Amino acid sequence: MTSIGSTHVRGPSKARLRIVEPAPRGGRPLPIVIAVALPWLWFGVRDVGGPVDTVAVGLPLIGVAAVVVGAIVGLATRRAWPVLAGTSILVVCSIAVISPRLPRAIAAPDPGASLVVANVWDDNPTEAAVPGSLLAGDPDVVVAVEMSNDEFYEAMTAQASASGLTSTVDDGELGAWSRFPLRELGDVGLPPARVMRVGVDAPGMPFVLYVVHSLNPLRDTSFADQRLFTDELLAAVEQEGRPVVVAGDFNMSDRVVSYRAMDAALTDAMRADTAGRTTYVGGWWTTLLLRIDHVFVEPAWCAQDPGTITVPGSDHRGVRVTVGPCP
């Protein structure tokens, strides 16, 4: 500072330079929270059925597509939320696919009867090899649906008889063979072309067997009608005086509302101490991880050693399991 007489003159002041940092992109929490939380609403809406069941069938591909698209969009925009959204969708889809297959602790039946169930496929190019595959494990009861013609039934009956399964009944494309006496029962109002009701006089454990081949909701019917069919089936089972085993090709993914209705009323025998396995293996449909061939038993019955078998020429894998009264 310079002093001239009584006058004071200040020298030039130094200006301060302030640098403002740009806000980081993608740092807003609300879009991230929404992106991560929104997919979990699936578990609140999945029981609506109808079109929601269509989405349920496609969950494996939806999960994979979501994480791929999320990664691409996230890299292109340098934002975090697309990646997190895709990952969240993948996790939800994975839980929805895996949870209805998880093993359950189920006691071994006492006594028990071994059961094999298979969709033969009416366009099977190698159906002559099918009877041997169904009888290979020496089962007590064999169930077949979508039999192509009388020739197959006759061939299956001859080979089953040679293996000790001398009792048989059939109704169109539905058939059953057993080492225990069988008798066909009435249809109790269910579509006879889709359900065959059979009395099985197994020693110490007589039961009613429902042989089921439901319509395909992606082609032949709707998911809403599938649910109506399921409700009618469960109502019929509830009226039975004997224990009931319900087995066949349900065309019902274990991710749809109809499966959850069946699973709530009956016991899924294919999850007895092991994980349920994919049964529909037709072409690219394998990528959807569809478990549509089932065996259900009433709650007082148990199951043991479930698994799948190869059915030559079929687009399904067969299922096998031992069922009977809980000890």
DODO-25838 format. One record per residue (C-alpha): residue number from 1; x, y, z. Coordinates in steps of 0.25 Angstrom, whole numbers, padded with zeros to 4 digits, always signed. Layout:
<pts>
<pt k="NUM" east="X" north="Y" up="Z"/>
...
</pts>
This chain:
<pts>
<pt k="1" east="+0000" north="+0000" up="+0000"/>
<pt k="2" east="+0005" north="+0014" up="-0004"/>
<pt k="3" east="+0003" north="+0026" up="+0005"/>
<pt k="4" east="+0003" north="+0040" up="-0001"/>
<pt k="5" east="+0000" north="+0050" up="+0010"/>
<pt k="6" east="-0013" north="+0046" up="+0016"/>
<pt k="7" east="-0018" north="+0039" up="+0004"/>
<pt k="8" east="-0017" north="+0023" up="+0004"/>
<pt k="9" east="-0017" north="+0016" up="-0010"/>
<pt k="10" east="-0019" north="+0001" up="-0010"/>
<pt k="11" east="-0011" north="-0007" up="-0020"/>
<pt k="12" east="-0018" north="-0016" up="-0030"/>
<pt k="13" east="-0025" north="-0028" up="-0023"/>
<pt k="14" east="-0023" north="-0042" up="-0027"/>
<pt k="15" east="-0035" north="-0049" up="-0033"/>
<pt k="16" east="-0038" north="-0063" up="-0028"/>
<pt k="17" east="-0041" north="-0074" up="-0039"/>
<pt k="18" east="-0052" north="-0084" up="-0035"/>
<pt k="19" east="-0052" north="-0097" up="-0043"/>
<pt k="20" east="-0065" north="-0104" up="-0043"/>
<pt k="21" east="-0065" north="-0120" up="-0045"/>
<pt k="22" east="-0076" north="-0126" up="-0054"/>
<pt k="23" east="-0085" north="-0135" up="-0047"/>
<pt k="24" east="-0083" north="-0149" up="-0050"/>
<pt k="25" east="-0092" north="-0155" up="-0060"/>
<pt k="26" east="-0102" north="-0166" up="-0055"/>
<pt k="27" east="-0101" north="-0161" up="-0041"/>
<pt k="28" east="-0116" north="-0159" up="-0038"/>
<pt k="29" east="-0120" north="-0169" up="-0028"/>
<pt k="30" east="-0135" north="-0170" up="-0032"/>
<pt k="31" east="-0134" north="-0176" up="-0046"/>
<pt k="32" east="-0124" north="-0186" up="-0040"/>
<pt k="33" east="-0134" north="-0190" up="-0029"/>
<pt k="34" east="-0145" north="-0191" up="-0039"/>
<pt k="35" east="-0137" north="-0199" up="-0049"/>
<pt k="36" east="-0133" north="-0209" up="-0038"/>
<pt k="37" east="-0146" north="-0210" up="-0030"/>
<pt k="38" east="-0156" north="-0210" up="-0042"/>
<pt k="39" east="-0153" north="-0225" up="-0047"/>
<pt k="40" east="-0156" north="-0230" up="-0033"/>
<pt k="41" east="-0171" north="-0227" up="-0035"/>
<pt k="42" east="-0172" north="-0239" up="-0043"/>
<pt k="43" east="-0174" north="-0247" up="-0031"/>
<pt k="44" east="-0186" north="-0239" up="-0027"/>
<pt k="45" east="-0193" north="-0240" up="-0041"/>
<pt k="46" east="-0189" north="-0254" up="-0046"/>
<pt k="47" east="-0202" north="-0260" up="-0040"/>
<pt k="48" east="-0211" north="-0252" up="-0049"/>
<pt k="49" east="-0209" north="-0262" up="-0060"/>
<pt k="50" east="-0213" north="-0261" up="-0074"/>
<pt k="51" east="-0203" north="-0252" up="-0082"/>
<pt k="52" east="-0194" north="-0252" up="-0070"/>
<pt k="53" east="-0192" north="-0267" up="-0071"/>
<pt k="54" east="-0187" north="-0265" up="-0085"/>
<pt k="55" east="-0177" north="-0256" up="-0079"/>
<pt k="56" east="-0174" north="-0267" up="-0069"/>
<pt k="57" east="-0171" north="-0277" up="-0080"/>
<pt k="58" east="-0161" north="-0268" up="-0086"/>
<pt k="59" east="-0153" north="-0264" up="-0073"/>
<pt k="60" east="-0140" north="-0271" up="-0077"/>
<pt k="61" east="-0138" north="-0263" up="-0090"/>
<pt k="62" east="-0143" north="-0250" up="-0084"/>
<pt k="63" east="-0133" north="-0251" up="-0073"/>
<pt k="64" east="-0121" north="-0253" up="-0082"/>
<pt k="65" east="-0126" north="-0243" up="-0092"/>
<pt k="66" east="-0128" north="-0232" up="-0081"/>
<pt k="67" east="-0114" north="-0234" up="-0076"/>
<pt k="68" east="-0108" north="-0233" up="-0090"/>
<pt k="69" east="-0116" north="-0221" up="-0094"/>
<pt k="70" east="-0114" north="-0214" up="-0081"/>
<pt k="71" east="-0099" north="-0216" up="-0082"/>
<pt k="72" east="-0099" north="-0210" up="-0097"/>
<pt k="73" east="-0107" north="-0198" up="-0093"/>
<pt k="74" east="-0099" north="-0196" up="-0080"/>
<pt k="75" east="-0086" north="-0195" up="-0088"/>
<pt k="76" east="-0092" north="-0187" up="-0099"/>
<pt k="77" east="-0097" north="-0176" up="-0090"/>
<pt k="78" east="-0087" north="-0178" up="-0079"/>
<pt k="79" east="-0098" north="-0179" up="-0068"/>
<pt k="80" east="-0100" north="-0190" up="-0057"/>
<pt k="81" east="-0115" north="-0191" up="-0057"/>
<pt k="82" east="-0116" north="-0200" up="-0070"/>
<pt k="83" east="-0106" north="-0210" up="-0065"/>
<pt k="84" east="-0112" north="-0210" up="-0051"/>
<pt k="85" east="-0126" north="-0212" up="-0057"/>
<pt k="86" east="-0122" north="-0223" up="-0066"/>
<pt k="87" east="-0115" north="-0230" up="-0055"/>
<pt k="88" east="-0127" north="-0229" up="-0046"/>
<pt k="89" east="-0136" north="-0235" up="-0057"/>
<pt k="90" east="-0127" north="-0246" up="-0058"/>
<pt k="91" east="-0127" north="-0249" up="-0043"/>
<pt k="92" east="-0142" north="-0249" up="-0043"/>
<pt k="93" east="-0143" north="-0258" up="-0055"/>
<pt k="94" east="-0133" north="-0268" up="-0049"/>
<pt k="95" east="-0140" north="-0268" up="-0036"/>
<pt k="96" east="-0154" north="-0270" up="-0043"/>
<pt k="97" east="-0148" north="-0282" up="-0051"/>
<pt k="98" east="-0140" north="-0289" up="-0040"/>
<pt k="99" east="-0150" north="-0288" up="-0028"/>
<pt k="100" east="-0161" north="-0297" up="-0033"/>
<pt k="101" east="-0150" north="-0308" up="-0036"/>
<pt k="102" east="-0143" north="-0308" up="-0022"/>
<pt k="103" east="-0143" north="-0321" up="-0015"/>
<pt k="104" east="-0152" north="-0324" up="-0004"/>
<pt k="105" east="-0150" north="-0333" up="+0008"/>
<pt k="106" east="-0160" north="-0344" up="+0006"/>
<pt k="107" east="-0160" north="-0358" up="+0013"/>
<pt k="108" east="-0158" north="-0371" up="+0005"/>
<pt k="109" east="-0172" north="-0378" up="+0003"/>
<pt k="110" east="-0175" north="-0390" up="+0010"/>
<pt k="111" east="-0179" north="-0398" up="+0002"/>
<pt k="112" east="-0176" north="-0392" up="-0012"/>
<pt k="113" east="-0179" north="-0394" up="-0026"/>
<pt k="114" east="-0169" north="-0390" up="-0037"/>
<pt k="115" east="-0176" north="-0381" up="-0048"/>
<pt k="116" east="-0171" north="-0377" up="-0062"/>
<pt k="117" east="-0178" north="-0366" up="-0070"/>
<pt k="118" east="-0175" north="-0362" up="-0084"/>
<pt k="119" east="-0180" north="-0354" up="-0096"/>
<pt k="120" east="-0177" north="-0363" up="-0108"/>
<pt k="121" east="-0180" north="-0352" up="-0118"/>
<pt k="122" east="-0189" north="-0355" up="-0130"/>
<pt k="123" east="-0178" north="-0352" up="-0140"/>
<pt k="124" east="-0168" north="-0361" up="-0134"/>
<pt k="125" east="-0159" north="-0366" up="-0145"/>
<pt k="126" east="-0153" north="-0377" up="-0136"/>
<pt k="127" east="-0165" north="-0381" up="-0128"/>
<pt k="128" east="-0161" north="-0396" up="-0129"/>
<pt k="129" east="-0150" north="-0393" up="-0119"/>
<pt k="130" east="-0159" north="-0386" up="-0109"/>
<pt k="131" east="-0165" north="-0399" up="-0101"/>
<pt k="132" east="-0151" north="-0403" up="-0098"/>
<pt k="133" east="-0147" north="-0390" up="-0092"/>
<pt k="134" east="-0160" north="-0389" up="-0083"/>
<pt k="135" east="-0158" north="-0403" up="-0078"/>
<pt k="136" east="-0143" north="-0403" up="-0076"/>
<pt k="137" east="-0144" north="-0399" up="-0061"/>
<pt k="138" east="-0153" north="-0411" up="-0058"/>
<pt k="139" east="-0165" north="-0401" up="-0054"/>
<pt k="140" east="-0178" north="-0406" up="-0047"/>
<pt k="141" east="-0186" north="-0396" up="-0055"/>
<pt k="142" east="-0184" north="-0390" up="-0069"/>
<pt k="143" east="-0192" north="-0378" up="-0074"/>
<pt k="144" east="-0191" north="-0373" up="-0089"/>
<pt k="145" east="-0198" north="-0361" up="-0095"/>
<pt k="146" east="-0199" north="-0356" up="-0109"/>
<pt k="147" east="-0198" north="-0371" up="-0115"/>
<pt k="148" east="-0198" north="-0370" up="-0130"/>
<pt k="149" east="-0206" north="-0382" up="-0134"/>
<pt k="150" east="-0211" north="-0396" up="-0130"/>
<pt k="151" east="-0198" north="-0402" up="-0135"/>
<pt k="152" east="-0190" north="-0395" up="-0124"/>
<pt k="153" east="-0200" north="-0399" up="-0114"/>
<pt k="154" east="-0200" north="-0414" up="-0118"/>
<pt k="155" east="-0185" north="-0414" up="-0118"/>
<pt k="156" east="-0184" north="-0407" up="-0105"/>
<pt k="157" east="-0194" north="-0417" up="-0099"/>
<pt k="158" east="-0186" north="-0429" up="-0104"/>
<pt k="159" east="-0173" north="-0424" up="-0098"/>
<pt k="160" east="-0179" north="-0420" up="-0085"/>
<pt k="161" east="-0186" north="-0433" up="-0083"/>
<pt k="162" east="-0173" north="-0440" up="-0085"/>
<pt k="163" east="-0167" north="-0431" up="-0074"/>
<pt k="164" east="-0178" north="-0435" up="-0065"/>
<pt k="165" east="-0187" north="-0423" up="-0067"/>
<pt k="166" east="-0199" north="-0432" up="-0071"/>
<pt k="167" east="-0211" north="-0422" up="-0068"/>
<pt k="168" east="-0213" north="-0411" up="-0078"/>
<pt k="169" east="-0224" north="-0400" up="-0081"/>
<pt k="170" east="-0224" north="-0390" up="-0092"/>
<pt k="171" east="-0233" north="-0379" up="-0097"/>
<pt k="172" east="-0229" north="-0373" up="-0110"/>
<pt k="173" east="-0215" north="-0367" up="-0109"/>
<pt k="174" east="-0215" north="-0370" up="-0094"/>
<pt k="175" east="-0210" north="-0383" up="-0089"/>
<pt k="176" east="-0205" north="-0390" up="-0076"/>
<pt k="177" east="-0198" north="-0404" up="-0073"/>
<pt k="178" east="-0196" north="-0410" up="-0059"/>
<pt k="179" east="-0192" north="-0422" up="-0052"/>
<pt k="180" east="-0204" north="-0419" up="-0043"/>
<pt k="181" east="-0219" north="-0421" up="-0048"/>
<pt k="182" east="-0224" north="-0409" up="-0055"/>
<pt k="183" east="-0238" north="-0404" up="-0058"/>
<pt k="184" east="-0243" north="-0392" up="-0065"/>
<pt k="185" east="-0252" north="-0383" up="-0057"/>
<pt k="186" east="-0262" north="-0372" up="-0062"/>
<pt k="187" east="-0257" north="-0359" up="-0066"/>
<pt k="188" east="-0265" north="-0351" up="-0055"/>
<pt k="189" east="-0267" north="-0339" up="-0064"/>
<pt k="190" east="-0253" north="-0337" up="-0069"/>
<pt k="191" east="-0250" north="-0337" up="-0084"/>
<pt k="192" east="-0248" north="-0352" up="-0087"/>
<pt k="193" east="-0238" north="-0349" up="-0098"/>
<pt k="194" east="-0229" north="-0342" up="-0088"/>
<pt k="195" east="-0231" north="-0350" up="-0075"/>
<pt k="196" east="-0232" north="-0365" up="-0073"/>
<pt k="197" east="-0236" north="-0369" up="-0059"/>
<pt k="198" east="-0231" north="-0383" up="-0055"/>
<pt k="199" east="-0232" north="-0392" up="-0043"/>
<pt k="200" east="-0219" north="-0398" up="-0039"/>
<pt k="201" east="-0221" north="-0410" up="-0029"/>
<pt k="202" east="-0206" north="-0410" up="-0024"/>
<pt k="203" east="-0205" north="-0419" up="-0011"/>
<pt k="204" east="-0206" north="-0411" up="+0001"/>
<pt k="205" east="-0207" north="-0398" up="-0006"/>
<pt k="206" east="-0219" north="-0397" up="-0016"/>
<pt k="207" east="-0220" north="-0384" up="-0023"/>
<pt k="208" east="-0227" north="-0376" up="-0034"/>
<pt k="209" east="-0217" north="-0372" up="-0046"/>
<pt k="210" east="-0221" north="-0360" up="-0054"/>
<pt k="211" east="-0214" north="-0361" up="-0067"/>
<pt k="212" east="-0213" north="-0346" up="-0073"/>
<pt k="213" east="-0210" north="-0340" up="-0086"/>
<pt k="214" east="-0214" north="-0325" up="-0085"/>
<pt k="215" east="-0215" north="-0316" up="-0097"/>
<pt k="216" east="-0204" north="-0307" up="-0100"/>
<pt k="217" east="-0207" north="-0292" up="-0096"/>
<pt k="218" east="-0198" north="-0286" up="-0106"/>
<pt k="219" east="-0204" north="-0293" up="-0118"/>
<pt k="220" east="-0217" north="-0301" up="-0115"/>
<pt k="221" east="-0224" north="-0293" up="-0103"/>
<pt k="222" east="-0221" north="-0281" up="-0094"/>
<pt k="223" east="-0214" north="-0280" up="-0080"/>
<pt k="224" east="-0228" north="-0276" up="-0075"/>
<pt k="225" east="-0234" north="-0289" up="-0080"/>
<pt k="226" east="-0222" north="-0297" up="-0075"/>
<pt k="227" east="-0225" north="-0291" up="-0061"/>
<pt k="228" east="-0240" north="-0295" up="-0062"/>
<pt k="229" east="-0236" north="-0309" up="-0066"/>
<pt k="230" east="-0226" north="-0310" up="-0054"/>
<pt k="231" east="-0238" north="-0305" up="-0044"/>
<pt k="232" east="-0247" north="-0316" up="-0050"/>
<pt k="233" east="-0236" north="-0326" up="-0049"/>
<pt k="234" east="-0233" north="-0323" up="-0034"/>
<pt k="235" east="-0248" north="-0323" up="-0031"/>
<pt k="236" east="-0249" north="-0337" up="-0037"/>
<pt k="237" east="-0237" north="-0342" up="-0029"/>
<pt k="238" east="-0243" north="-0336" up="-0016"/>
<pt k="239" east="-0255" north="-0345" up="-0018"/>
<pt k="240" east="-0248" north="-0358" up="-0019"/>
<pt k="241" east="-0249" north="-0368" up="-0008"/>
<pt k="242" east="-0236" north="-0374" up="-0011"/>
<pt k="243" east="-0222" north="-0368" up="-0011"/>
<pt k="244" east="-0219" north="-0361" up="-0024"/>
<pt k="245" east="-0207" north="-0361" up="-0034"/>
<pt k="246" east="-0208" north="-0350" up="-0045"/>
<pt k="247" east="-0197" north="-0352" up="-0056"/>
<pt k="248" east="-0195" north="-0349" up="-0070"/>
<pt k="249" east="-0191" north="-0337" up="-0080"/>
<pt k="250" east="-0198" north="-0325" up="-0074"/>
<pt k="251" east="-0193" north="-0315" up="-0084"/>
<pt k="252" east="-0191" north="-0307" up="-0071"/>
<pt k="253" east="-0178" north="-0300" up="-0068"/>
<pt k="254" east="-0175" north="-0300" up="-0053"/>
<pt k="255" east="-0174" north="-0285" up="-0054"/>
<pt k="256" east="-0189" north="-0282" up="-0057"/>
<pt k="257" east="-0201" north="-0280" up="-0048"/>
<pt k="258" east="-0207" north="-0294" up="-0051"/>
<pt k="259" east="-0195" north="-0301" up="-0046"/>
<pt k="260" east="-0195" north="-0293" up="-0033"/>
<pt k="261" east="-0210" north="-0297" up="-0031"/>
<pt k="262" east="-0206" north="-0312" up="-0033"/>
<pt k="263" east="-0194" north="-0311" up="-0024"/>
<pt k="264" east="-0202" north="-0305" up="-0013"/>
<pt k="265" east="-0212" north="-0316" up="-0013"/>
<pt k="266" east="-0203" north="-0328" up="-0016"/>
<pt k="267" east="-0189" north="-0332" up="-0015"/>
<pt k="268" east="-0179" north="-0331" up="-0026"/>
<pt k="269" east="-0173" north="-0344" up="-0026"/>
<pt k="270" east="-0162" north="-0340" up="-0036"/>
<pt k="271" east="-0156" north="-0331" up="-0025"/>
<pt k="272" east="-0154" north="-0342" up="-0015"/>
<pt k="273" east="-0140" north="-0339" up="-0009"/>
<pt k="274" east="-0135" north="-0335" up="-0023"/>
<pt k="275" east="-0137" north="-0323" up="-0033"/>
<pt k="276" east="-0148" north="-0324" up="-0043"/>
<pt k="277" east="-0142" north="-0325" up="-0057"/>
<pt k="278" east="-0146" north="-0320" up="-0071"/>
<pt k="279" east="-0154" north="-0330" up="-0079"/>
<pt k="280" east="-0158" north="-0322" up="-0092"/>
<pt k="281" east="-0146" north="-0323" up="-0101"/>
<pt k="282" east="-0152" north="-0320" up="-0115"/>
<pt k="283" east="-0142" north="-0312" up="-0123"/>
<pt k="284" east="-0140" north="-0297" up="-0118"/>
<pt k="285" east="-0151" north="-0299" up="-0107"/>
<pt k="286" east="-0140" north="-0306" up="-0099"/>
<pt k="287" east="-0134" north="-0292" up="-0096"/>
<pt k="288" east="-0147" north="-0288" up="-0089"/>
<pt k="289" east="-0144" north="-0299" up="-0078"/>
<pt k="290" east="-0159" north="-0304" up="-0078"/>
<pt k="291" east="-0163" north="-0315" up="-0068"/>
<pt k="292" east="-0176" north="-0319" up="-0073"/>
<pt k="293" east="-0177" north="-0334" up="-0070"/>
<pt k="294" east="-0181" north="-0336" up="-0055"/>
<pt k="295" east="-0185" north="-0346" up="-0045"/>
<pt k="296" east="-0194" north="-0341" up="-0033"/>
<pt k="297" east="-0198" north="-0349" up="-0021"/>
<pt k="298" east="-0208" north="-0346" up="-0010"/>
<pt k="299" east="-0201" north="-0340" up="+0003"/>
<pt k="300" east="-0202" north="-0353" up="+0010"/>
<pt k="301" east="-0193" north="-0360" up="+0000"/>
<pt k="302" east="-0178" north="-0359" up="-0002"/>
<pt k="303" east="-0168" north="-0361" up="-0013"/>
<pt k="304" east="-0154" north="-0366" up="-0015"/>
<pt k="305" east="-0143" north="-0366" up="-0026"/>
<pt k="306" east="-0150" north="-0356" up="-0036"/>
<pt k="307" east="-0142" north="-0354" up="-0049"/>
<pt k="308" east="-0144" north="-0354" up="-0065"/>
<pt k="309" east="-0141" north="-0364" up="-0076"/>
<pt k="310" east="-0138" north="-0363" up="-0090"/>
<pt k="311" east="-0150" north="-0366" up="-0099"/>
<pt k="312" east="-0144" north="-0369" up="-0113"/>
<pt k="313" east="-0150" north="-0360" up="-0124"/>
<pt k="314" east="-0159" north="-0352" up="-0115"/>
<pt k="315" east="-0158" north="-0337" up="-0112"/>
<pt k="316" east="-0160" north="-0340" up="-0097"/>
<pt k="317" east="-0152" north="-0347" up="-0087"/>
<pt k="318" east="-0160" north="-0357" up="-0079"/>
<pt k="319" east="-0161" north="-0356" up="-0064"/>
<pt k="320" east="-0159" north="-0368" up="-0053"/>
<pt k="321" east="-0162" north="-0368" up="-0038"/>
<pt k="322" east="-0166" north="-0377" up="-0027"/>
<pt k="323" east="-0179" north="-0373" up="-0020"/>
<pt k="324" east="-0187" north="-0379" up="-0009"/>
<pt k="325" east="-0193" north="-0376" up="+0005"/>
<pt k="326" east="-0184" north="-0368" up="+0015"/>
<pt k="327" east="-0178" north="-0377" up="+0026"/>
</pts>
